[in-house]
Amino acid sequence: MVSKISEGVEISVETFYQAEYSNPASNEFMFAYKIKINNYNNFSIQLRAKKRSVY
């Protein structure tokens, strides 16, 4: 798990390789991600957008 705290907000990401959905012979690999957001501030925050990257 990788975590980073910035301006009182912690983002943690855990990656899981999904072997049952992957096909290494065709160079196809599937991953799942668990993302956790903790707000350590005394005010609310809002996730307004997310970006999706495919390499």
C-alpha positions in Angstrom: 0.0 0.0 0.0 1.2 3.5 -0.9 0.0 6.5 1.1 0.5 10.3 0.8 -0.7 13.1 3.1 -1.2 16.6 1.6 -3.0 19.5 3.2 -4.5 17.2 5.9 -5.9 14.6 3.4 -4.4 11.1 3.2 -4.8 9.1 0.0 -3.9 5.4 0.2 -3.8 3.0 -2.8 -3.5 -0.7 -2.8 -3.0 -2.6 -6.1 -4.1 -6.2 -6.7 -3.1 -8.3 -9.8 -6.1 -10.2 -11.2 -4.6 -13.4 -12.6 -8.0 -14.9 -13.5 -8.7 -12.0 -15.8 -5.2 -11.7 -17.3 -3.7 -13.3 -20.3 0.1 -12.9 -20.1 0.6 -14.7 -23.4 -1.3 -11.9 -25.2 0.4 -9.3 -23.0 -2.9 -8.5 -21.3 -2.9 -7.8 -17.5 -5.8 -6.9 -15.2 -5.4 -5.0 -12.0 -7.8 -3.9 -9.3 -7.3 -0.9 -7.0 -8.5 -0.1 -3.5 -8.4 3.6 -2.8 -8.9 5.0 0.7 -9.3 8.7 1.5 -9.0 10.1 5.1 -9.7 13.7 5.9 -7.7 14.8 9.0 -9.0 18.4 8.8 -11.9 19.8 10.9 -13.8 20.7 7.7 -15.4 18.7 5.0 -13.8 17.9 1.7 -15.3 16.8 -1.6 -13.9 14.6 -4.4 -14.8 16.6 -7.5 -13.2 14.6 -10.3 -11.1 11.6 -11.0 -8.7 11.0 -13.8 -8.3 7.6 -15.5 -5.0 6.7 -17.1 -4.4 3.8 -19.4 -0.8 3.0 -20.4 
